[in-house]
Amino acid sequence: MPVKILLLSDTHGHIDDVILNYVSQADEVWHAGDIGNLSVTDSIKALKPLRAVYGNIDGAAARLEYPLDNTFKCEGMSVRITHIGGYPGNYAPGITKELAAEKPDIFISGHSHILKVMFDKKLDLLHLNPGAAGKSGFHQVRTMLRFVIDGKDIRDMEIIELGKRG
């Protein structure tokens, strides 16, 4: 059965009714780190199932609740999420070797505040970075991604723009 995913990252403690409206439309929410405050993830979990990782700004509470890396299956797809992962051709140190060994279908990272959807031909995976949904950082526009996983297919990929950072 198709699963509607909302992917966000780099909330840096910010959650609002606009984000929560998109959360309510999803079947699952995935957060790629820099949560900033557990009230963000608590608000999401009150509405929908959440898979998350902690990021470099997250403190002890987030690090106790969420892993550094989250690897799981969704429908027929294997997924790996980590906060600092880089992107095809410029992965963070050690990531290429881990991805080559794990062979996920989808690799998700955050951290850069730059939205990217790229296929890595060398590792045969789809890389996703949803940009930043929060208001802290250098990004100009707050973004998230929404898509459907249906068996071994990803479809209906949408960029959600949440408006200016300020």
N, C-alpha and C positions, 0 to 999 in steps of 0.2 A: 504494500500500500504506500503511495507517495507520502513523503514527509516534507513539510514546509519548514525551512530553516531560516532563522534570523541570525546573522553573524555580525557581531560588533566587537570593538576593542577600544582600549585607551579612553575609558569613560572618566578616569581621574576623579572619581567621586561624584560625577554628575549623572543624574537620572531625572527624567521629566515625563510629563504626560504624553508628549509626542513619541518618545522612545517606547513608553509602556503601551501605547496604542498599537505600535508595530509588534511588540512582544505578544500582545493578545491575539494577533492574527496568525502567529506561528504555531507549529506543533512542538518545536524545540528551539532553544536559544543557545548559541555558542558564543562564549566571550574569550577573546584571545589575549587577555591580560591587561595590566595597569588598571585594575578595578578601582583602586583609590580608596574605597570605603565599602565595607560589607553591606551597607544599606542598599547599595546598587544591586548586588547579587541577591540580597534578601527580597527586594522589590520584584525582581525578575522571577525568582523561584516561587513567589506567592501566586504567580500567574501560570507559569509554564515550566517544564523540565529544563534544567540548565546544565550545560557542560562548560567548564571554565578552567583556565590556568592562571597562575599568578604571574605578574610582571615585575620589572625591576623597581618600580616605585612602591610596590605592595609590601606592607608590613607583616609582622608575625601572624596576625589573625588570618589574613588571606593565605599565607603560606601554610598554615595549619589546615585550612579547609580545602585548598585547591592545590593540585600538583604543578610542577614546572612544565611537564609534558603530559598531554592527555592523548592516548591512542585508543581508538574504539572503532566499532563497525556501526554504520547507519545504512539500513537496507543492504544492498550488495556492495557498498563502498567502504573501504578502509580509510580512516581519517586520522591525521596527526595534527595536534595543535600545540604550539609553543609560542611564547611571547616574542623572543628575539631569535628570528630564524632567517632573516634576509629573504632573498628572492632568487629565482633562477639566474645563474651566472654570477651571483654575488651572495651566496649563502653565508651565514655566520659560521665561525670556526667549528668544525666537527659535524655540522648538520648534513653536508653532502654524504659523508660516510654513513651516518645513521639512516638517512633516507634511502640510500642504495641498499642497505641491509634490510630495512623494514618494508620497503616498496609500497607505501601508502598510495591510494588513488588520489587523495586530496591532502595537501599540506597547507596548513593555515598558520600565519604568524601575524603579529601586530607590530607595535613598537615604533615604526617609522612615521606613523600618522599619514602615510601616503597610500591611498587605495590602489591596489594592483590586482588584476586577474590575468594570470599568465600560464600558459602551458609549458612545462619543462619537457622538451622532447628527449633530452638525454636521460632523465630519470622516469619518463613516462608518467607524469603526475600533473595535476592541476594545482597551481599555487594561488591562494587567496589571501589578501590582506584587506580588511574592510575599511582601512583608514581609521580615523578617530571620531568617536561619537560624543566625546566630552568637549569641554570648553577650554581646557588647559593645553598649551602647546603652540606650535608655530603654524599649524594647518589653518587654512582660510575658511574652508567649508567642512562642517561636521558630516560624516558619512557612515553608512552601514551597508551591508549586502543582504539580499534576500534571494533564495533560490529553492528549488524543489529537488530532492533526491528520490528517484523512482527506480528501484532496482539498482542497475549499474549505470544509470543515466542521471546526469545533472541537467536540469532545464529551468526555464523561466528566470534566469539570472537577472536581477535588478539592482541597480545602484540607488540607494535611498539617500537623498540629500536632506539634511536636517537644518539647513540654514547656516548663516555665518557663525563663526566661533564666538564672537563677542556678544 
